[in-house]
């Protein structure tokens, strides 16, 4: 970590650092002839990127290149399935799945020899054609990066590198030439809506808080990202923490606040570490604290860690947690903009929302509004997961089709299987079926299909997914995460889960479908907070688009995807050679048979685990 540097007391100081940093970020510069940008996001670290960095530094030292080539740890580059990944800074060649054993080829072949190591490059199409340049890779070239503009480009621990890419310039512009009302007007022009899920206009929320009386107001950042498969906010905090700090500084100035809190779940230790370091450095450089950039504006930040309760993503529950109380929502009104944290006017936005603010203030609201759909402006970050080639983090203009995200950016479905549905918006969202692949990914269009934009989790499912089981999974999650304060959520989701589980077990009735629909609407209308109000969405949306699968489970006692164990039977066919692999793998001794003779399954003992089918090399185990 870098040592403290002199304070940035004025906008002129900031400009001087920016000019110097830009020269250092550019190549070539001085003795440095190459810069290797190595992803050090959570996913790539788990894949071994820090070992690759150590190997790179050893290799450079052995070749006498330590002063000529620098290795920079960056935030998430995006394609998590390809990690560890790196980019050669000079020619922007992208390398994937790099191991310690590959380092010598990269240094000798590329750095010294000037030749691309093709076996490590990205590959596209059925022929797996090498695509060396980052700018030519479909995953990257179809994205528009505003929130992720610095992730993968700078060292997240270097405030000077952030400043070199126009960091804190929006703050300087705000403090030197804009009134709070003008800041809010610029955000209003941008059309920015909250990216945490509800999609409430950001400027309107800020305006309400600014108009609320009182000398003490708070700005809160929600980094309590709890959706299964979601890692958008975590990646921004890990890869570009200063953008969030700057966004909160501007927000504090707009509403008249001098204190902010970032609420981050404790399961994000790397994000917390890098954010805390960024806060400490910004404070030591004079960008947090008193009289920022020589102005009369003072603002400071603190981190508050949550213990992982999903309900604390709801704004009033989050505030209760910061206050040291149990994380439970409270009725509204009064709304937080009027009476929030410690009963003071409070603005709460999520990480992605605040990361957009510096771009909007520096480039103008109209520039931001040039992206997106008619009523949904800007870009959206999605975490692609599930049955898709290119899992990872992507940012696209709001309004692109689901088809484009899944097939053009995500690379389509692996193993030639068919797309079945996409769960968008996490446990609070809904499923979008194949017939709606061309739906525009904007707030209004998704709502019409019974889904929501949510925070940006996007889980793709292929033909092997059972939609009844998917609904059961998400309902189990929200039922377990219910705080229990209100009866509709606490008891209603439990009862819905029991019914869906019964259907998965082949014990349901057609009357259960009407009961699920009725209960779902009641829970949506009567629950206290957003968790309960959206908890039935996965069930209601799957019943809407995949009702035939529910009927199939109930009437035919069949799960076409072969997921619901109670509805599966296994049979050994005449293709069996009597090798005994299935017999040895069966945990309940349900398989019997002599060597080199056809085996058979005792269905009374079979627990439908599928181990016999998994180990059979002859395709002799048939699943019904």
N, C-alpha and C positions, 0 to 999 in steps of 0.2 A: 504494500500500500504506500502511496506517495506521502511525502512529508508535507506539513503545512506550508503554505506560501503566503505572501503579504496579502492584506485585505484588499478587496475590490471596493473602493470608497465611492467611485463615481462611474458614470456611463463611459467616460473616456478611458478609464482603467479597463473596463470590460472590453471596449473596442480594441485596445492594444493587445490584450490577451487573445482575443479572437483572431486578430491578424497573425499573431505569432503561432497560434495553434493550427491555423489553416496551413501554414507552411510545413509544419511537422506532420500533419495528416496527409499531405500530398507526397507523391513519389515521382522522381527520386528527390532526395533531400540530403545534402551533406554526404556523410559516409554511408547512410542507409540506402541500399539499392533495392531492397525487397522487404515487404511486410507481410507476414503470414497471419491472417485473421482466423483464429481458432475458436470455434464455438465452445463456450463454457457455461451454457445454460444447463439447467438441471438434468435434462434428458441426455445430453452429450457427456456430461460428467459421469452419469451412471453408466454410459457406454465405454468410458475410459479415456476421455479427452485430456484429462490432466496427466495421465501416463504418456500420452502422445506428446504433450507439451514438453515434459521432462526429456523424452527421447529426442525431440527436435533441438532443444537447447544443448544437450550433450553432443548431438551430431554437428551442430554449428560450431561448437567449441573445438571439436576434433578437427574440423576443416578450416579453422581459422576465420570463420565467418560471423562470429558473435557480434562484431561491431557493424557488419554490413547488412545483416538480416535480423529483423526483430520479430518476435512471436508475441502477438497481442491476444489476450483472453477477451472475448466479446460476449455479448448476450446471445440469446437464441437466434439462430439463423433461419429456423423454420421447419425444415424437413427432418423431423425427429426420428423417423424410421431409418434414416441413412447415417445416423451418427456413429462415431465422431465425424464431424464435417469441418472443412476449412476452406478458405478462399485465399488465393495468392493475390496480394493487394495490387500489384502492378498491372497484370493482364486479366485479373478477375476470373481465373480458372478455378472451377469448383471441384473439390475432391470430397468423396464420400466414403464412409465405412473405413476410415483410416485407422490402422493399428500401428503399434510400435515397430512391427516388422516392415512397414511400408515407408518409414521415415527416410531410410537410406536412398530409396528410389526417388523420393520427392526432392531430396537435397541434391543428389548427384545428377538425376535426370533433368529436373525442372530448374532448380535454383542455379546450378552450375552449368548444366548442359543446355538449358533453354528449351527442352523438349517436354511436351505434355505427357504425363503418365496415364495413358488412356484406360488402363484397367481399373483405375480409381475414379474415373469421371462418371458423371451422371449418364444413364442410359435410358432411351425412350423407344417406344414402339415395339411391335412384335419381334423385330429384328434386333432389339436392344442396341440401337445405334448410339455410339458415344456422343455426348453433347458437352464439350469441355467448358464453354463460357457460361457464366451465370446468367448473362443477359439473354441467352438463347434457350434456356431451360424453361419449359412450359410452366412449371411450378412457380417460378419467379416472375416471368415476363407478363403473366396475366394478373399480377397483383398490383395494387396501388397502395403504397405505404405512407401513411401519415402518423399513426400511432407507433408503428414499428420502424419509423424512419431511421432511428439510430441503432436499433438492435442488430447486432452482427456487424456494425460498422465502427464502433468505438469501444474502448475499454470502459466499462460502466463505473469503475473506481476512479476514473480521471475526470475531474471537473473541467480541466482545461480542454480536453478533447470534446466534451459536451459543448463548451463555449465556442470551440472552433467550428462547430456545425450549427451556429446561430443560437446556441443555448443561452438563456437568460436575456436575449435581445428583446423578446416580447415583454419581459418584465421591465426592462429599461425604457422601452417605448411607452408602456403603460404609465409608469411613474413620472415620466417627463412630459407627456403630451396628452394624456387622456384622463377625463374625470371618471369616477365610478359609474355614473350613468352611461357614459360613452362606451365603457367596457361592456356593460350589460347589453347595450344596443348592438355592439359588434357581434357578441355571442348570439343575440337574437337573429341578426342577419344571416349568420351561418346556418341556422336551423338545427343546431346540435341538440339531440335528445339524449337523455341519460342512457348510458350503455350498460347499466346494471341489470336491465330486464324490463322495467316498467315503461321506458321510453318517454318519460315526462320531459317537456322542454326545459333545458338547462337554464336559459335566460329567465324564464318565468319563475323558476325556483329561486334564483339569485335575487330577482326583483322583489319577491315577497319578503325575503330575509332583509334586504336593504331597507325596505319600508317599515319593518318592524321596529318599534322604539326600544331604546336601551343602549347603554354604552358597551356592554359585553355581548359578543356574538362569537360563534364558533364555525370553523370549516372542518368537515370530516371527510376522510377518504375511506371508502369501503374496499378493503383488500381481503375480505373474508370469503374467498372464492370456494364454494363448497359443492358445486355441481359435479357429479361423476363424469370424468373425461374432460373436464375443463381446466385449462392452465394458461389462459390469456393474461390475466392480471399478474400472476406469478412471474411470467416471462418478462413483462414490462418492468416490474419492480427489480428483477434480477439484471435486466439488460440495459435499462435506461431510467434509473431512479430519479435523476435530476429533472426529467420532463414532468414527472408527477409533482415534485416539489415546486417547480416553477408554475405549474397549473394551479396549485393550491395557493401560492403567493398572489397570483392574479385574482383568484376567487376571493381571497381574504380582503384584498384591496377593494374589490367591487362591492362587497356587502358591509365593509366597515369592521372587519374582524382582525384581531391581533394574535390569535392563537388557533392552531390547527392540530388535529390528531389523525394519524393513519392507523386504522384498525386492520391488523394482518393476523391470519391464523398461524398458530405456533408450528403447524406442520410445514411451514415454508421457511426453514432456518436460513437458507441461502438468500432468499429475498429479504428477510429481516436484517441479516448481516450487511448486505450491500446497501439497503436503504438507510440503515443507521449510520453507516460510514458516510454516505452521501449527505445526510443531514448534518453530521459533525463537520464535514469539510465545508459545506455551504455556510454554516454558522461561523467557522473560523475565517472564512474569506469575506465575511460581511454581507452575505446574501440572505441570511436569516438573522433575526435579532432586531436591534434598534437602528433607526435612521438608515434604512437600506438604500444603497446607491446615492447617499447624500440627501435623501428625501426626508419627509417627516413620517413616513410610513414605517411601522414596526410590526414584525410578524415572526412567530416561532412555531416549531413543529415538534411533536413527540409521537413515538410509536406506542400503541397499545396492542397487546397480543391476545387473541381469542383462543379458546381451547378446542375449537373445531365444531361448535354447534351450528348446524345448517341454518337454524332459525335466526342466528345472529347476523345473517345477511339482510334481514329485514331491518329497516332504519331505526325504528323505535327500540327493538330488541338490542341492536348494536349499541345504541346510546345507553341503555340500561346496563349493559355489560361494561362499558367504559366507566360508568359511575360506580362500579363495584357491586352491582345488583345482579340477580339472576336474569339471564337473557330471555326476557319475555316481552312480547309486543304489548302496546297499550292502545286503547281506542283513539281514533282521530275523527274530528278535530278535538283539541288544537293540533295543527300540523307542526312539524319540527321547525319550519321557517318562522313560526311565531313563538313556539315554546318547545324547545328541543333539549339538548344536552344541559343538564342542571337547570332546566326551565328557562334557558336563554335561547334566543333566535339562532337557528343552526341550519347550515347547508350541508347536505351529504350527497356526494357523487362517488362513483366508483373509479377505479384506477384508470380505465380506458378513457372515461369522460375527461378527467383532468389532463391526461396526456395529449388530448386534442387541443387544449386551450392555448398553449404557446404557438402552435401553428396558426390558429385562427387569429390571434391578436397580432402576430407578426405579418401575416400575409393578407389579412382582411377576411371578414365573414363571407364575402361573396366568392372568394377563391375556394373556400371550403364547401360552400353550397353548390359549386359547379360540379361536384361529385354527388352521386346518389340519385334517388328517385324524387318524384314530385313532392311528396310530403315527408320524405325521410332522407335527409341530407348526409353527405360525408361518406366515410368508409366504415366497415365493421370488421373486427378481428374475430376469426373463428378458430376453434381447436378441432381439427379433423381427426376423428378416431373411428375405430371399428373396421368393417370390411372394406377397406379402401387402400390402394397402393401407397399413396403419399400421405401418411399420417403426419400431423404436425400443426404448426401455427401458420395461418394465412390471413391476409388483409385484402379485402376487395371492396369496390364501391357498393354501397347499399343499392339494391335494385337489380343486381346481376341474378341470373337464374340459378336455381339449385343444380340444374344439369351442368352448368358451366363450372360451378365449384367442385362438384363430385367428379366429373369426367375430364375437364380441361386442366383444372388446378390439381385436383386430387388423383388424377391418373386412372380413374375407373375402379372397377371391382376386380380383385385378384382371382386367379384360377378360372377365368372365363365364366364365372357365375353371374347370375342376374341380379340387378339392383331390385330391392324389395321396398325399402322405406328408409327414411332418415328421421331420427329423433332430434329435434332442434329445441333449444331452450332448457335442456336438462330435465330434472324431475318435474319442473313446473310447466314444461312445454308439451309438445304433441308430435305425433308421427305424420310424416308426409309420404304418401304412397307414390308408386311409379307413375301413375296417370297424372300426377301434378309435379313432375320433375321440372317443368318449365315455369314453375311459380317464381315470381319476383321475390327475392329475399329482402322484403321491407316490412315494416311493422303492420301496415294495414292488410296486405295480401296474406301474410301468415295468420293473422287473426281470423280472417275469413275461412281458413282451413282448420280452425280449432287449435292452432299452434301459436307460439310466441317467439319473438327474436331471442328473448332471454339474454344472458350474458355472453353467449356465443359458443356454447358447446354444440357440436354437430356430430352425432354418432350415426354412421352409415351401416345399414344392415342388408345382407344378401338373402338369397332364397333359403338359407339354412336357419334363419331366425324365425322363431314362433312369436307372433305379435301378442298373443295372450300372455305368454311368459314375459315378454318385454314389459307389458303393462303391470304384471305382478311384481317385477323387479323394481320399477320406479315407485310403485305404490308402497312396497315394503320399505323403500328408502325414506320416503316422506313420512310414513307412519312412524318409523323409528325415530325420525328427527323432529317430530311434533313436540312442542314444548309442553303440551297438555293443558294450557290455560283455558282454552275454549272447547266446549263439548263437541261442536260439529267436526272440528279437525281431529280431536283426540279420539272420539268414539266412532265418528263417521268413517274415517280412513281405515280404522281397524276392522270395521264391519265390511267395508268394500274389499279389503285385502282377504278376509276370510272367504268371501264369495268368489273372488277371482282364483284363489288357491283351490277352492272346491272344483271350479271349472277345469283347472289344470290337472286335477286328479281324476277327471272323468266322472265326477259326481254332481255336476251342475244340472240345472233345468233351464228351459227357455224363459221361465218367469224371472230367473236371476238377471237376465239382460235388462228387463224393464226396471227391476229394482236397482241395478247399478246406475242406470241413466237417471232415475229419480233421485237417488242418494247423491250422485255426483252434482246435480244442479243445486240441491239443497246445501251441500257443503260449500260450493262456490259462492252462494249468495249470503250465507250466514256466518262464515268463519271470520275471525277477528283480523287476521293479517294475510299478507300475500301468500304465505306458505300454504295455509288451508284453502285459500280462494283459488289456488291453481293446482292443488294436490290431485284432484280428479282428472286433470287434463290428459295424462297418458292413457287412462282407461277410456275416457269419452272419445278421444281421437282415434284410438285403435278400434273401438266399437263402430265408429262412424265409417272408417275406411276399410276395415277388415272384419266386418261382422260375420262373414262366411266362415272365418276361422273359429270364432266363438261357437257358432252353430255346429261346426264340424266336431269340436271338442265335446259338445253336449250331446248331440244326436248320434253321431257316428263313432264316438269314443276314439277319435283319431287325432293325432298331432302330425300334420303333414311335414313339418320340419324335423320331426323326430327329436324334439327337445324335452317335452313333458314325459317324464319317465313312466308315470302310471299308465300312459297310453301307448307305450312301446312294447312290442314283442320281438324277440330274436329267434331265428330258426337257422339251423345248420343244414345247408343244402348238400346235394350229391357231389359238389366240387370239393368236399372235405377229403383230405388225404390221410387223416389220422395222425398228423404230426404231433399233436398234444399241446401245441402252444396255447390254445384257448383254455384247455383243461387246467394248465398250470397257472394261467392268469386269473381265472375266476375266483373271486374272493369268498364265495359262498358254497363252493363245491357243487354248483348246479349243473356242471357239465361232466358227462361220463362217456366212456368209450375206450376201446382197445387200440393199441398202436397199429397204425396203417389201416384202420377201419373207421367208417363214418361215426362221428361223435353225435351226441344229442343233448338237448337242454331240458332240464326239469323246470318248467315254468313256475312251479310252486316255490322253488328255491331262488329263482332268478330275481335279482333286484334291478334289472335293466341298467346296469352301469355302463355297458358297452365295451368293456375291456376285451371281451372275446372278439368283437368286430375289429377293434383297434390292432390286435396282435396278429390276426389272421393274414397270412401273406398270399392266400389263394382266393380271396373274395368269397369264401364259402359261408360266411355268416351274413344272413339276410335280415334287414331290419324292416319291420312292418308297423 
